[in-house]
Amino acid sequence: MVLIGKLKNKVFVNSVWMMSEKLISIFGLIFVTSFVAKYIGPENFGKLTFASSIFSIIQTIAMFGSENIIFQKTSKNRKLGEYIIDSTKIIRDILYLAFSSFTLFYIYYFADYLTFVFSLATSVAIYFAVHDVYSIYFNAILQSKINAYCNILALIISLIIRYCIAKFQLAIELLCVPIIMITLVPFFIRKYLYARKKVSESDIVIEKFKRYRKFMLGVGRKLAFYSLSVAIFTKTSQLFLGVESQYDLGIYTVAMTLGNSFYFVLVAIISSYFTQIYVEKDFEKSQNMVAKLSLVIILICSLVMVIFSLTGHYIIEWLYGKQYTSVNNILIFTVFVTLFSGLSTIAEKYLLKFNAYDYLKKKTLCLVVFNIMLTAVSVHFWGLNGAVFAILTTEIMSFSIFNYFYKDRIILDVQKRIFLPSTYRKEYN
C-alpha cells in the first residue's frame, strides 16, 4: 500500500510538472502569436501558419508512430525504451529529410519568397523536434520536470527575440530565428541529460540495432497512420481554408488556438495516469480507471466552456483586436473539438495496451479518407463553418463509432461506465 501511495504521488507530481511546462508554452503561443500576428498582418500570418501546417504533417510521418511506442515501452521497461530511441534515429532521419526536401523544392518554385523563408526555418525547427524523442522518454519515467525546465528556457529565449523583432520593427525574416530556437535549445539540453541518465549500455551491438529497428518498422508502420490522423484532423481544414480564404484561415487559426489552449492539461493528466493503466493487470480495474479518467476530461472541458461562454468575446478583443471578433461565433465549438479529441486519445492509448496496432491502422485509414472528403465538401460549400463542422464530426466519429469494432466493444463498455455509479464506488479488499 505504501508503494502504491508513493507511485500515485509521483504520478500526481509528474502531472503538475507537465501542466506547468505546457502552461508556459501556451502562454507563449497565445500572447506572442497574437502580438506577432498584429505586426506581420493576416496575410503573412497565414503564410506562417501554412508552413507550420505542412511541416507538422511531415513531422508526424517522420516519427513513424514512435512517440506511442517509446512512451509505452519506456513505461514498462526503461532500458528497452532507450534501445528503441537509439536504434531508430536513422529511420526518422531518412523519412524527414526525404519528405522535407521534396516539400521545400516544391515551395521554392511555386510559392512566394516569404513563404519559402518561413518554410525553410520551420523545416529546420521541426528536424530538431523530430529527434527530440527524449521529451517522451522523460515523461514516461515520470521526470517531466526536466522537460519543463528545458522548454521554459527555450520559450523565454524565443519570447525575447520575437518581442524585440516586433518592438523594434525589424525585418520579418528574422522571425526565423525564434522559430528555430524554440526546438533547438531544448533538444540539445535534453540530449545531454538523456546521455547522463540512461541506464542501458552506451554502445549497442549491431544485432540489437537491427532487431529494434526491425521491430520499429513492423509496429511503427501500423501506428504511423494512427499518428498521422491526429495531424491531418487539425491541419486538413487549415490547408483547404488557405486555398479558399486567407481571412477565414486567420479566424480559424485563432479560434483553434484558444479552443485548444487548455489541451495541455488533458495531455498531462492522460499521459501521467496511463503509466498506471498500462501496468494494471486486472481488466475490470483497467476499464474503470479509463472511465474515471474520461470523466475528469469531460469535467475540465465543461468548465472551460462555461468560462469561454462568459468571457470569450472579451478575451478575443483583448488579445487580437476587434478584427477577430467573429472568432467568438465558433469558439465554443472548438472546445467541443478539444473534448472529443481528448476522449479519443484516451480510447486509442487504451487500445495500445492490448496491442491493437492493426486495428488502429485500419481505423485510421478509414478516418483519414472520411476526414479529407468531409472537409473538402464542407469548406467548399460553407467555408469557415464547414471547416469547424468537419473537424468536430471527425473527432466525434474517432471517439465513438470507429472504436466500437474492436473486440468485445471494450471502448463502448468504458464509455458506458462513465455514467454508472458503480464505477466510482471505492473497492475494499
C-alpha angles and dihedrals in degrees: 000000000000090000092050090049092052091048092051091048091049090049091050093049090048090052090053091051092048092049093047091051093048091045090060090046092051090048089057094043095052103035100036094039090052090048093050092043090059091048101049097034132235097286095053090040087055090053091052090049091048092053092047091050094053096048095043087061090048088050090056091050092049092049087060093201091302095129092069095041094048092049095047097044095043091051089058101032120013094195092051090052090053092051090053092048094051098041098047101053092100091056091056091046095052096045096045098044092047097050097037094049092052091047094049090048090054094046092048093057101034107031134060126269099262094048089054093048092051090045092051092050091046091050091055092047093048091049089064091043091054091056095041092092086134088087089061089048094053091047090052094052090047094250098123091140087077090057090047094054093045095047094044091053092048091046093051091052092047093046093052093050094046092047092050092049092052096038095052094034094237125174114302090229089069088072084081089076098063090039089062097037093057090069102023097061099051091041095060094041093049092044090055093047092046091055090053097045102039115117099201123087116277096237119053116201117243092250091059091046090055093044096053093039090054090048090051093049091049099046097026096060088058093050096039091076090048092052091043090057091061091055094043093050092059100034104041092074091049092052094047092043091049089060094047102039135352089202093056089046090056093049092046093048093052092046093050091045091056095037091053095039093106096043089103088070091054093046093049093051095042095047095046098046094044087069085070095041092053093055096043108107099187110090096206092050090049091052092051093045091055091046091052091048090051091053091053089054092049092050093049092050092047090055091050091050090055092048094049092045090058102035107016097106092049092050093049095049092045095050104034108014135241093301088073098049092113087069087080090067092067102024097100091049090056089055088055087052089055091048095054091040089057093047091047090051090054092051094048095045088050092052088055087064086067093044091247093166096134092048093050090050092054092042092052095049090055093043095050092051090046092049097048094048094045093046094048093052096040096048092045094054104028105021114199095007089049091054092053091045091051097051093043092050091047093052092048091051091047091051096046130013098026090057097048097078094069115106116297089354091265092169092055088050090052092050091050090052090059088074098040118099090211089068091067100043113116114250121230123199 
